């Protein structure tokens, strides 16, 4: 099948989706909405495209016409496009058929409330889509509320590589990092959410200041970066907790298992999410999790089993959860998290859901074996 894959730019997730398409024997054409000079995955055909700025202007006639020309040239058997308010909306305006729209979580769980234009564009994209891929039940519920047929919604939790994210394989590297930091006898928390408004890292910073004053043994591995950097560092600095935090910056995917293995508990204070891949990675690495009680997190963490929840945006409640971790059976929770990941987050199994959706919405019957 010839698939036209339309996305904003590129990410590790885009790379994995396209790799799955190629493994499935599909011919893949790539259109990145944004300008850039990113490497093209081997085997993928990058389309010549002028690029656009986001958000796309309301009357994007020239852009729509260019996409129509590309559709006539490529003649795809299926167009896979997302997020909804830009990539899928543009594909819908250009008359792409069959159109398999894809939600990236934030487009349905946050952007719908951002403006009337975002709601209108999501509705339009869904009205023209033949099918919709979501990564979480809550996103599917939102789409159904907008009038999309729930029988044409495919739930596709993206999943992780359970061999790459294996607690046994990374145990020594994690122990070495703890020794390097002098944290062998400390209780170590890990967060690698982006330092942007959606992800609540400032809430974690406030909580950690509070908790580490009550229990000086607590330590925090803080990865990533973002536009809230000065605010977050300011919170830690004023709270005299910066010396208990290791700022690792942005870390490659190959290095990530070492950081998970060095931690005792994973923390995600996100305000908005679909099925979080970093949460799946943490669970695969046998880490119990403390996560905000947003709908998508509740699909993965059962309180008292794989970890615990705290009220979203409540740093005092999060501080209590951090302190209580010292009196919790983290080993049992971590083992339960790994089992849950094996059951729900295996990329090698979940990617078949993606490939089945291509066969179904591209007009081919789904095989009985799939």
ChimeraX attribute file (.defattr): number of C-alpha atoms within 10 A of each C-alpha:
attribute: neighborCount
match mode: 1-to-1
recipient: residues
	/A:1	16
	/A:2	17
	/A:3	22
	/A:4	26
	/A:5	24
	/A:6	24
	/A:7	22
	/A:8	19
	/A:9	15
	/A:10	15
	/A:11	11
	/A:12	8
	/A:13	12
	/A:14	16
	/A:15	13
	/A:16	16
	/A:17	17
	/A:18	22
	/A:19	17
	/A:20	18
	/A:21	23
	/A:22	17
	/A:23	11
	/A:24	16
	/A:25	11
	/A:26	18
	/A:27	18
	/A:28	19
	/A:29	19
	/A:30	20
	/A:31	21
	/A:32	21
	/A:33	21
	/A:34	16
	/A:35	13
	/A:36	11
	/A:37	7
	/A:38	10
	/A:39	8
	/A:40	12
	/A:41	15
	/A:42	9
	/A:43	13
	/A:44	17
	/A:45	14
	/A:46	16
	/A:47	13
	/A:48	10
	/A:49	16
	/A:50	12
	/A:51	15
	/A:52	15
	/A:53	9
	/A:54	10
	/A:55	9
	/A:56	15
	/A:57	11
	/A:58	8
	/A:59	8
	/A:60	12
	/A:61	12
	/A:62	9
	/A:63	18
	/A:64	18
	/A:65	13
	/A:66	13
	/A:67	20
	/A:68	18
	/A:69	12
	/A:70	18
	/A:71	18
	/A:72	10
	/A:73	9
	/A:74	14
	/A:75	15
	/A:76	22
	/A:77	18
	/A:78	21
	/A:79	27
	/A:80	26
	/A:81	29
	/A:82	25
	/A:83	21
	/A:84	30
	/A:85	25
	/A:86	24
	/A:87	23
	/A:88	30
	/A:89	28
	/A:90	25
	/A:91	27
	/A:92	26
	/A:93	19
	/A:94	19
	/A:95	16
	/A:96	25
	/A:97	20
	/A:98	20
	/A:99	25
	/A:100	29
	/A:101	28
	/A:102	26
	/A:103	24
	/A:104	19
	/A:105	23
	/A:106	16
	/A:107	24
	/A:108	27
	/A:109	22
	/A:110	14
	/A:111	18
	/A:112	19
	/A:113	12
	/A:114	10
	/A:115	9
	/A:116	11
	/A:117	14
	/A:118	21
	/A:119	19
	/A:120	15
	/A:121	21
	/A:122	24
	/A:123	20
	/A:124	19
	/A:125	28
	/A:126	27
	/A:127	16
	/A:128	21
	/A:129	27
	/A:130	18
	/A:131	25
	/A:132	29
	/A:133	24
	/A:134	24
	/A:135	22
	/A:136	25
	/A:137	19
	/A:138	22
	/A:139	26
	/A:140	25
	/A:141	17
	/A:142	14
	/A:143	22
	/A:144	16
	/A:145	11
	/A:146	17
	/A:147	12
	/A:148	21
	/A:149	16
	/A:150	14
	/A:151	9
	/A:152	17
	/A:153	23
	/A:154	20
	/A:155	18
	/A:156	21
	/A:157	24
	/A:158	26
	/A:159	26
	/A:160	27
	/A:161	16
	/A:162	20
	/A:163	12
	/A:164	16
	/A:165	24
	/A:166	20
	/A:167	24
	/A:168	11
	/A:169	15
	/A:170	20
	/A:171	16
	/A:172	14
	/A:173	17
	/A:174	19
	/A:175	18
	/A:176	15
	/A:177	17
	/A:178	20
	/A:179	13
	/A:180	10
	/A:181	12
	/A:182	10
	/A:183	18
	/A:184	14
	/A:185	10
	/A:186	16
	/A:187	19
	/A:188	21
	/A:189	24
	/A:190	25
	/A:191	23
	/A:192	24
	/A:193	22
	/A:194	21
	/A:195	21
	/A:196	15
	/A:197	14
	/A:198	15
	/A:199	20
	/A:200	24
	/A:201	28
	/A:202	23
	/A:203	21
	/A:204	28
	/A:205	27
	/A:206	20
	/A:207	23
	/A:208	31
	/A:209	22
	/A:210	20
	/A:211	24
	/A:212	20
	/A:213	13
	/A:214	13
	/A:215	14
	/A:216	12
	/A:217	16
	/A:218	24
	/A:219	24
	/A:220	26
	/A:221	20
	/A:222	24
	/A:223	19
	/A:224	15
	/A:225	18
	/A:226	14
	/A:227	11
	/A:228	16
	/A:229	15
	/A:230	11
	/A:231	14
	/A:232	20
	/A:233	16
	/A:234	15
	/A:235	20
	/A:236	22
	/A:237	14
	/A:238	10
	/A:239	16
	/A:240	13
	/A:241	23
	/A:242	19
	/A:243	11
	/A:244	20
	/A:245	19
	/A:246	14
	/A:247	15
	/A:248	13
	/A:249	14
	/A:250	14
	/A:251	12
	/A:252	8
	/A:253	9
	/A:254	9
	/A:255	11
	/A:256	19
	/A:257	23
	/A:258	22
	/A:259	23
	/A:260	31
	/A:261	28
	/A:262	25
	/A:263	26
	/A:264	21
	/A:265	26
	/A:266	25
	/A:267	28
	/A:268	23
	/A:269	28
	/A:270	24
	/A:271	20
	/A:272	23
	/A:273	24
	/A:274	25
	/A:275	26
	/A:276	21
	/A:277	16
	/A:278	19
	/A:279	27
	/A:280	28
	/A:281	25
	/A:282	31
	/A:283	35
	/A:284	32
	/A:285	29
	/A:286	31
	/A:287	32
	/A:288	32
	/A:289	29
	/A:290	25
	/A:291	26
	/A:292	26
	/A:293	20
	/A:294	19
	/A:295	18
	/A:296	21
	/A:297	23
	/A:298	16
	/A:299	14
	/A:300	23
	/A:301	23
	/A:302	14
	/A:303	15
	/A:304	13
	/A:305	17
	/A:306	25
	/A:307	27
	/A:308	21
	/A:309	23
	/A:310	20
	/A:311	14
	/A:312	18
	/A:313	19
	/A:314	16
	/A:315	23
	/A:316	18
	/A:317	14
	/A:318	28
	/A:319	22
	/A:320	16
	/A:321	20
	/A:322	25
	/A:323	20
	/A:324	11
	/A:325	19
	/A:326	15
	/A:327	8
	/A:328	13
	/A:329	11
	/A:330	20
	/A:331	13
	/A:332	16
	/A:333	23
	/A:334	25
	/A:335	19
	/A:336	20
	/A:337	27
	/A:338	26
	/A:339	16
	/A:340	20
	/A:341	25
	/A:342	19
	/A:343	10
	/A:344	17
	/A:345	26
	/A:346	20
	/A:347	19
	/A:348	14
	/A:349	17
	/A:350	17
	/A:351	21
	/A:352	16
	/A:353	19
	/A:354	21
	/A:355	19
	/A:356	18
	/A:357	24
	/A:358	26
	/A:359	16
	/A:360	14
	/A:361	22
	/A:362	22
	/A:363	12
	/A:364	12
	/A:365	12
	/A:366	14
	/A:367	9
	/A:368	5
	/A:369	4
	/A:370	9
